[in-house]
Amino acid sequence: MRTKALTSKQLLSTILAITLLLTSTMTISSRTQAAAIPDTSWYYSNENSVTYTIYSADELAGLAQLVNNSDVDFEGKTIYLGSDVDLTEYGKNYDEGRGWIPIGFREFTGESGKYDGKPFKGTFDGNNHKITGGCSNFLW
């Protein structure tokens, strides 16, 4: 059986292809590891976009933070889930024992006799992915 020696161009392109494959795999897996620090960079890097894709629990927590603590309600915008998300790091010990903070909320204000709050007004497309591991002790 004859073996054919690789040329330097073929060898270089093979090494480059393997490097790209390994780098993209590491990037995807690192995006799904939760640090329990809400990440809003996906939004602030392109505030004028009408679509966003969230890949991690930290980015999902960032969505909650944006809706609950700012004037961003995502009306007319779509959020896609780009991978399965595990909220375990946002469990019962997160945020002084409150656990996962919901995206948007309503609360009854006795003064006005109405429900006020910060609703999420956009479209959320789970894209056939799952959100698991959540625990919330959030008191309404």
C-alpha positions as CSV (number, residue, x, y, z in Angstrom):
1,M,0.0,0.0,0.0
2,R,1.3,3.4,-1.0
3,T,1.1,6.3,1.4
4,K,0.9,9.8,0.0
5,A,2.9,12.4,1.9
6,L,1.1,15.6,2.8
7,T,2.3,18.8,1.3
8,S,3.1,21.7,3.6
9,K,-0.1,23.5,2.4
10,Q,-2.2,20.4,3.1
11,L,-0.6,20.0,6.6
12,L,-1.1,23.6,7.4
13,S,-4.8,23.6,6.4
14,T,-5.4,20.5,8.4
15,I,-3.9,22.0,11.5
16,L,-5.9,25.2,11.0
17,A,-9.1,23.3,10.6
18,I,-8.5,21.3,13.8
19,T,-7.6,24.5,15.7
20,L,-10.8,26.2,14.5
21,L,-12.9,23.2,15.5
22,L,-11.4,23.0,19.0
23,T,-11.7,26.8,19.5
24,S,-15.4,26.9,18.5
25,T,-16.1,23.9,20.8
26,M,-14.4,25.6,23.7
27,T,-16.3,28.8,23.1
28,I,-19.7,27.0,23.0
29,S,-19.0,25.0,26.2
30,S,-17.8,28.1,28.1
31,R,-20.9,30.0,27.2
32,T,-23.1,27.5,29.0
33,Q,-21.2,27.6,32.3
34,A,-23.0,29.8,34.8
35,A,-20.9,32.2,37.0
36,A,-24.1,33.5,38.8
37,I,-23.2,37.0,37.6
38,P,-25.9,38.4,35.3
39,D,-24.4,39.2,31.8
40,T,-26.0,42.1,29.8
41,S,-23.2,42.5,27.3
42,W,-25.2,40.7,24.6
43,Y,-27.7,43.5,24.7
44,Y,-25.4,46.5,25.2
45,S,-23.1,45.4,22.4
46,N,-26.0,46.0,20.0
47,E,-28.9,47.9,21.6
48,N,-30.6,48.7,18.3
49,S,-31.0,45.1,17.2
50,V,-34.5,43.6,16.9
51,T,-33.2,40.0,17.7
52,Y,-30.9,38.7,20.3
53,T,-29.7,35.1,21.1
54,I,-29.1,34.1,24.7
55,Y,-26.8,31.1,25.3
56,S,-26.3,30.9,29.1
57,A,-27.9,31.2,32.5
58,D,-25.9,34.4,33.1
59,E,-27.2,36.0,29.9
60,L,-30.8,34.9,30.8
61,A,-30.2,36.5,34.3
62,G,-29.0,39.6,32.4
63,L,-32.4,39.7,30.5
64,A,-34.2,39.6,33.9
65,Q,-31.9,42.4,35.2
66,L,-32.5,44.6,32.1
67,V,-36.3,44.2,32.2
68,N,-36.6,44.5,36.0
69,N,-34.1,47.3,36.7
70,S,-34.2,49.5,33.7
71,D,-36.5,51.0,31.1
72,V,-35.7,48.2,28.6
73,D,-38.9,46.1,28.0
74,F,-37.9,44.6,24.6
75,E,-41.2,45.6,22.9
76,G,-40.9,44.8,19.2
77,K,-37.8,42.6,19.8
78,T,-37.3,38.9,19.9
79,I,-35.1,36.9,22.2
80,Y,-34.0,33.5,21.0
81,L,-32.6,30.8,23.3
82,G,-29.5,29.4,21.5
83,S,-28.8,26.4,23.8
84,D,-30.2,24.5,26.8
85,V,-29.7,26.6,29.9
86,D,-29.1,25.3,33.5
87,L,-30.1,27.7,36.2
88,T,-28.6,25.6,39.1
89,E,-26.2,28.4,40.0
90,Y,-29.2,30.7,40.4
91,G,-30.8,28.3,42.9
92,K,-32.1,28.8,46.4
93,N,-28.9,30.4,47.8
94,Y,-28.6,33.0,45.0
95,D,-29.5,36.7,45.8
96,E,-29.8,36.4,49.5
97,G,-31.9,33.3,49.4
98,R,-34.5,34.5,46.8
99,G,-33.2,32.3,44.1
100,W,-34.0,33.0,40.4
101,I,-35.5,36.4,39.9
102,P,-38.3,36.2,37.3
103,I,-38.1,38.2,34.1
104,G,-40.6,41.0,34.6
105,F,-42.9,41.3,37.6
106,R,-46.1,42.8,38.8
107,E,-46.8,44.0,42.3
108,F,-49.9,45.4,43.9
109,T,-49.5,48.9,45.1
110,G,-52.0,49.7,47.8
111,E,-51.7,53.4,47.1
112,S,-53.0,53.3,43.6
113,G,-55.1,50.1,44.1
114,K,-53.5,48.7,40.9
115,Y,-50.9,46.2,39.8
116,D,-47.8,48.0,38.7
117,G,-44.6,46.4,37.5
118,K,-42.1,45.9,34.8
119,P,-43.4,43.4,32.2
120,F,-41.4,41.8,29.4
121,K,-43.1,43.0,26.2
122,G,-41.0,41.2,23.6
123,T,-41.2,37.8,22.1
124,F,-39.2,34.9,23.7
125,D,-38.5,32.0,21.4
126,G,-37.1,29.0,23.2
127,N,-36.1,27.5,19.9
128,N,-36.7,23.9,21.2
129,H,-34.2,24.4,24.0
130,K,-34.8,23.7,27.7
131,I,-34.4,25.9,30.8
132,T,-33.7,23.6,33.8
133,G,-32.5,23.8,37.4
134,G,-34.4,26.9,38.5
135,C,-35.5,27.6,42.0
136,S,-37.3,30.8,43.1
137,N,-38.3,32.0,46.5
138,F,-39.2,35.4,45.1
139,L,-42.0,37.0,47.1
140,W,-44.5,38.9,45.1
